[in-house]
């Protein structure tokens, strides 16, 4: 059963972790907090921009191991037009997700992408303005698995990639590329995007 509630406490923990790493340059931040079947992740990664949509503010990044993720640049990211495909950048982003590894239902096959008002499904105890926004339930496919880094990469119907971290390698046994996973997630939101300093 997919859990759709967004936990304000989890969100606060993640943002506290982010603020504590504000002085980091290329060091990688990887925080995952799970609760109620939902995982909230905050990451700071070095990657190359492989695609950028200035109007929609979507940026697709590819990490050194070939893992891809598509971020939506939040209001905190200024002068997006100064970034281009091929730039090496350091990005900090946060996302929440939960998933089921199973075949989609007939209804899900007909409508593989459903937008959900996160505010409508949020915990009623949540503080105003915390963790609300667009959530999506989508029929996705598994595009990559890495037991060494404990990550699984999935592709949604819109062509965006999502990286699920801290996956028990034993759970990857018997799972094949192209297999379906039903994912409920908030869009990965870029909190910062900086050009990589060579110095």
MOZI-V635814 format. One line per field, one symbol per residue. ss: DSSP state (@ for helix, = for strand, . for the rest). phi: phi as a letter, one per 20 degrees, with the letter a starting at -180 (. if undefined). burial: # if it has 16 or more other ideal C-beta (glycine too) atoms within 10 Angstrom, else .. A space follows every 50 residues. Layout:
BEGIN
ss = ???
phi = ???
burial = ???
END
This chain:
BEGIN
ss = .......@@@@@@@@@@@@@........=======..============= ===....=====.....======......@@@.....============= .....@@@@@..=====@@@@............=============.... =====.....====....@@@@.......=======..=======....
phi = .fddfeefffgfffffffffdfefddfeebdccdamndddcccccdbdfd bbdffemdcddcefenfdbdddffffeelgfeebgofecdcdbcbcbbbc eafffgffffcfccecffffdfgfeffgndmeqedcdbedcedabcffel ccdcdefeneecdeeleggffefnedfnfeceddbeffdfebbcffefe
burial = ...########.###.##............#.#....##########.#. .#.....####.#...########..#.....#...#.###########. ...#...#...#.....#...#...#....##..######.#####..#. ######...#####..#....#......###############......
END
